[in-house]
Amino acid sequence: MAWKCYSCGNANPNDADVCQKCGGTVAAPKSFYVVWIFGGAIAFFLVYLAGTLAGGVLVEAAAMPRDEQILAEANTLRKEGVPEFKNINTLKPEEKAAAKAIAVSKEKAKMNFICKGVLFWILPVLLFILGGLMVGFMSDGKTIIEAGIGSLVGQAGAFALHFFVLDTGLEWMVLLVGLVPGFGLAFFGAWLGETIQDWKERRGGITG
């Protein structure tokens, strides 16, 4: 966004080193904004958490077994002497849940690796770009690298929540492999946000 000169109140474009009205530099853009690392970290923490949880839901939905598969697994699990289940509606809730969990696990195992990866990561990818765009567009000065660093901190924090608290099954390799692409996506989104911001300023003028 535009920076406002504390001396005269004039709004100036980000690429201006001094105030275009009075020549002041009191509020000139900094070369690095630490505050936006923390702001970005919070944003990307929420983005990573929401995206991966939603991605997990998409994978679960794609791997949802048919009633016949659940019934087959229930019959496999039934205790000796228990009559064969003929209808899924005769299963007790706990029996159905156990059979469904096994059936879902088998369906996931049969899913194409690329298909499963796309379903799981499509939302985090889009959200990371959007998060970077928002940081770049909303912040004063150029905050591209800050968004990238914030994404690393946010990813680590959200993964820790997944791993130690939510127990969603994410492995350490997911974090290690995702750090660099996450940084790149946030960097790209921030660059895009700054580009849109500069375009708006040049096209429509600066507003205070």
C-alpha positions in Angstrom: 0.0 0.0 0.0 1.0 3.6 -0.2 3.1 5.1 2.7 2.0 8.3 4.3 4.5 11.0 5.2 4.4 11.8 8.9 5.6 15.4 8.2 2.9 16.6 5.8 0.5 13.6 5.5 1.0 13.1 1.8 0.5 9.6 0.5 3.3 8.3 -1.7 3.8 5.3 -3.9 5.9 2.4 -2.5 8.8 3.0 -4.9 9.2 6.6 -3.7 12.2 7.0 -1.4 11.2 10.5 -0.2 7.9 12.3 0.1 6.8 13.7 -3.3 5.3 16.8 -1.6 7.8 17.9 1.1 10.8 15.6 0.6 10.6 14.0 4.0 11.8 10.5 4.6 10.3 9.8 8.1 7.9 7.2 6.8 9.8 6.0 3.8 9.5 2.3 3.2 11.9 0.1 5.1 14.1 -2.5 3.3 12.7 -5.2 5.6 9.5 -5.4 7.7 9.9 -7.8 10.6 6.3 -7.3 11.7 5.0 -8.8 8.4 7.0 -12.0 9.2 4.8 -12.5 12.2 1.7 -11.3 10.4 2.5 -13.7 7.5 3.3 -16.5 10.0 -0.1 -16.2 11.5 -1.8 -16.0 8.1 0.1 -19.0 6.7 -0.5 -21.0 9.9 -4.2 -20.7 9.4 -3.9 -21.3 5.6 -1.8 -24.4 6.1 -4.1 -25.8 8.8 -7.3 -25.1 6.9 -5.9 -26.3 3.5 -4.5 -29.6 4.8 -7.6 -30.4 6.8 -9.8 -29.6 3.8 -7.5 -31.6 1.6 -7.8 -34.6 4.0 -11.6 -34.3 3.7 -11.4 -34.3 -0.1 -9.3 -37.5 0.0 -11.7 -39.1 2.4 -14.6 -38.2 0.2 -12.9 -39.6 -2.9 -12.1 -42.8 -1.1 -15.6 -43.2 0.4 -16.5 -47.0 0.0 -19.8 -48.3 -1.2 -22.2 -50.0 1.2 -21.3 -53.4 -0.3 -17.7 -52.8 0.6 -18.5 -51.8 4.1 -20.7 -54.8 4.5 -18.0 -57.1 3.2 -15.5 -55.7 5.8 -18.1 -56.1 8.5 -18.5 -59.8 7.7 -14.7 -60.2 7.7 -14.6 -58.7 11.2 -17.6 -60.5 12.7 -16.9 -62.8 15.6 -17.3 -66.6 15.3 -20.9 -67.7 15.7 -22.4 -64.4 14.6 -24.6 -64.8 11.6 -23.5 -63.2 8.3 -24.6 -59.7 7.8 -27.0 -59.3 4.9 -27.9 -55.7 5.2 -25.8 -52.7 6.2 -28.7 -51.4 8.3 -28.4 -54.3 10.6 -24.9 -53.3 11.7 -24.4 -51.6 15.0 -22.8 -48.1 14.9 -19.5 -49.3 16.2 -19.4 -52.2 13.8 -20.2 -50.0 10.8 -17.5 -47.5 11.9 -14.9 -50.2 12.2 -15.8 -51.7 8.8 -15.9 -48.3 7.1 -12.5 -47.3 8.4 -10.9 -50.5 7.0 -12.8 -50.0 3.7 -11.7 -46.4 3.4 -8.1 -47.3 4.2 -8.1 -49.9 1.4 -9.7 -47.4 -1.1 -7.0 -44.9 -0.2 -4.3 -47.5 -0.8 -5.8 -48.1 -4.3 -5.9 -44.5 -5.2 -3.4 -43.1 -7.7 -0.5 -41.3 -5.9 -0.8 -38.3 -8.1 -4.6 -38.1 -7.8 -4.4 -38.3 -4.1 -1.6 -35.7 -4.0 -3.6 -33.3 -6.1 -6.7 -33.7 -4.0 -4.8 -33.2 -0.8 -2.6 -30.2 -1.9 -4.8 -28.3 -4.3 -6.4 -26.1 -1.6 -3.2 -25.4 0.3 -1.5 -24.4 -3.0 -4.3 -22.0 -3.9 -4.5 -20.6 -0.3 -0.8 -20.1 0.0 -0.8 -18.0 -3.2 -3.8 -16.1 -1.9 -2.2 -15.6 1.5 1.0 -14.2 -0.1 -1.1 -12.0 -2.3 -2.9 -10.5 0.7 0.4 -9.9 2.6 1.9 -8.2 -0.5 -1.2 -6.1 -1.3 -2.1 -5.0 2.2 1.3 -4.2 3.7 3.3 -1.0 3.5 6.5 -1.2 1.5 7.7 -4.2 -0.3 7.0 -7.3 1.7 7.8 -10.2 -0.6 10.6 -11.9 1.2 8.7 -11.4 4.5 5.8 -13.4 3.2 8.1 -16.2 2.2 9.8 -16.3 5.7 6.4 -16.1 7.4 5.2 -19.1 5.4 8.1 -21.2 6.7 7.2 -20.3 10.3 3.5 -20.8 9.7 4.0 -24.2 8.1 6.1 -25.4 10.9 3.6 -24.2 13.5 0.6 -25.7 11.7 2.5 -29.0 11.2 3.4 -29.2 14.9 -0.3 -28.8 15.7 -1.2 -31.6 13.2 1.5 -33.9 14.5 1.4 -33.4 18.3 -2.2 -32.3 19.0 -4.6 -33.3 16.2 -2.8 -36.6 15.3 -4.0 -36.4 11.7 -1.3 -38.8 10.5 0.9 -36.2 8.7 4.5 -37.4 8.6 7.7 -35.3 9.0 8.5 -35.8 5.3 5.3 -33.8 4.4 6.7 -30.8 6.2 10.2 -31.1 4.8 9.0 -31.6 1.2 6.5 -28.8 1.6 8.7 -26.0 3.0 10.4 -25.0 -0.2 7.2 -25.1 -2.4 5.3 -23.3 0.3 8.0 -20.6 0.5 7.9 -20.2 -3.3 4.1 -20.0 -3.5 4.0 -17.4 -0.7 6.8 -15.5 -2.5 4.9 -15.6 -5.8 1.6 -14.5 -4.2 3.3 -11.6 -2.4 5.0 -10.5 -5.6 1.6 -10.7 -7.4 0.1 -8.6 -4.6 2.8 -6.0 -4.9 2.4 -5.9 -8.6 -1.4 -5.4 -8.4 -0.9 -2.8 -5.8 1.6 -0.9 -7.9 -0.6 -1.2 -11.0 -3.6 0.3 -9.0 -1.5 3.1 -7.8 -0.2 4.0 -11.2 -3.6 3.6 -12.9 -5.8 5.3 -10.3 -3.5 7.5 -8.3 -2.6 7.3 -4.6 -5.2 7.5 -1.9 -4.3 8.3 1.7 
